[in-house]
Amino acid sequence: MSGPVILGLTGSIGMGKSTVADMFERAGVPVFDADAEVRAMQGPGGELLSAIEAEFPGSTGPDGVDRDKLGARVFADPPALTRLEAIVHPALARKRETFLVQHAGAPLVVFDIPLLFEKGGHEQVDKVLVVSAPAAMQRERVLARAGMTPEKFAHVLSLQVPDAEKRDRADHVIDTGTTLAETEARVLALIARLAGKPQ
């Protein structure tokens, strides 16, 4: 018996990916949120704390990983980031496998993975959905976030595959530069198309 269609959901910062993920969940589609899983594994009592502390002493505490401290150590240090990913990625892959077993009977599941193309996750999904919006709207959304600066925004963009390239490589694109109702209608239409397909 074949499993569900696996839809990889991605999009650059400020494109509305989380909003679209929520729309899938509200429509009853199981969503695997990679970022939320990582936060849980790095939070208070999280299963990755001892390994991260051993590799990066002083980066964890009673509240879990100190994201600012750890970020400062790995953000501009590619070898350190690779060591962190070697801890996080295998654990995340196990969570993803468990999720797939739990939802084996669903016609469609969503993997919400911000760096889907950047980290090679697109090879593990059946279809890719890219959430996109006009660049001016993206900039406005991101700069409205607490603590965000034009410099930080530029740095994040420099680490991400450009939006135009993501759209070119996607199987489906949803434009969030419209109303929420229009975006949700597109999400529901896509669910009907993908979940209704014979396996």
N, C-alpha and C positions, 0 to 999 in steps of 0.2 A: 504494500500500500504506500502510495506516495504521500508526502507531507504537504503542508500548506505552501502556497506561493510566498516566497520571502521577498518583501519589498524593502530595499535600502533607502532610508530617508536621510537626505543631507542638504546642506545649503550653507553659504558663507554667513559670517556673523551679521546679525541684524536683519536677516531675510525672512524671519517669521517661522522658522523650523519648529520651534516649541509649540507655537500656536497651532500649526498644522498637525503635529503629533497629538495634541489634545483632541483635535477634531476626529482623528482616527479612533482614539480611545472612546470618545463619546459615542461613536458609531458602532462600538462593540468589537473593534479590531484589536487584538493583543499587541501591545507596543513594548519592545525591549529598549529601554532608555540607557544607552551605554554610559553617559555621563553620571546619571543617578546611581547606577550600580557601582561605578568607581568611587563616587562620594561616600556611599554606604560602606564600602570596603576600607576606605581611608578615614571614616568617622570614628566616634567614640566606640571602643571595643572592636573595631573593624579587623577583619582577618589579615589584612596586609600590613598592619602597623609595625609588628616586630621585624618583618623583613625590610621595611622602609627605614626604620630606625637603625637597623644594623648597617644598612648601606649609606644612610645619610644621618649620622648621629646629631641629635638635637632638633630634628625636624618634626618630631611628634610630641604630643602631650596628652593630658586628660581628655581634651576635646578632639583627639585624633590627630591627623596630619595638620600641621600649621602650613596652610597652603601658600601663604606669603613667603615664609622662610624657605620652604621646599622649592617654590617657584623661582625665588631669587637664585637658588643654587643650580637649577637645571635649565632655566629659560635661555640663557646665553651660552650654555655649555653642552654641545651636542653629545659628547661621550657620556656625560652624567644623565642626560635625558634618555639615552639608549639604555643605561643601567636601570633607570626607573621603569621604563617600558617593559624591560625583561621581567620585572616583578609583576606589573599590572596586567599586561596583555594575556598571559596564560590564564590568570585567574578570571579575567573577563570572558575569555573563550569558554571556560567551564560554565560560567553563569549563562552564557548564551545557549550552550548545549542543553542545560537543564530547562531553560525557557522553551526551547523547541520541543523537548519531550513533553512538557506540561501542556503545550498547545498543539500537539500533533494532529488533533482532529479539526483544527480551525482551517477554513479555506484560505485565509490570508493572515499573515503576521507582518509587523513592521519592525525593522531594526533602525532605531534612531541613532545614527552615528555621524557626529559632526565632521570628522576627518575621514570620511568614507573613501574618497579617492586618494587622499594624501597618505593613508596608511595601508592601502591595498584591500580594504574591506569589500570593495565592489565585486571582488572575485568570489565572495561567499554568499551573494544574494542572487535572486532570479531576475529582478528588475530594479532599476534605480530611479527614484523620484527626487528631483532637485527643486527646492523651494527658492524662488528668486523674486526680486523686486528692483525697481529702478535704483540706480546708484545714489541719487540724491536722497531718496527716501531711506535707503539703507544707512547712509551717513547720519541722517537726522535721528533715526532710531537709536543708533549706537552711541552717538554723542550725548543722548539724553540719559544714558545710564550713569549711575553714581560711580564716581572715580574714574570715568573714562576721559581720555584726552585725545586730541587729534594724533599725537605721537603714538600712543598705545594702539589706537585704531589702525594706523598705518602699519605698525609692526605686526598686528594680528593678520591683517590682509596679506602681508608679505609671506606669511607662513601657510597661507591657504591657496589652493588651486583657484585661479581666477574664475569669477562667476560665469563668464562667457564660455570658458572651456568646460565647466561643469554642465552647463546647459547642453552643449554639443554632445557630451558623452552620456547624457541621461536618456532613459527610455521614456520618461514622463517629466514634464515641467509644470509646476503650479505657480502662477504669478500672484504674490500676496500684495501687490501694489493696488489692489482693488478693495472693495468692501469685504468685511468678514463674511457676510452672507454669500457673496459671490465665491470667495475662496472655499467656503464650506460646501457649496454646491459642486465645485470642481472635485473636492475630496470625495464626496459621496458618489459622484459619477465614476471616479477612478476605482473606488471600492467595488462598485457594481460590475465594472468591466473585468477587474482582476479576480475577484472572488467568485464570479460566475463562470470563469473559464474551466473547461474540463482539464483535468491534470494529465 
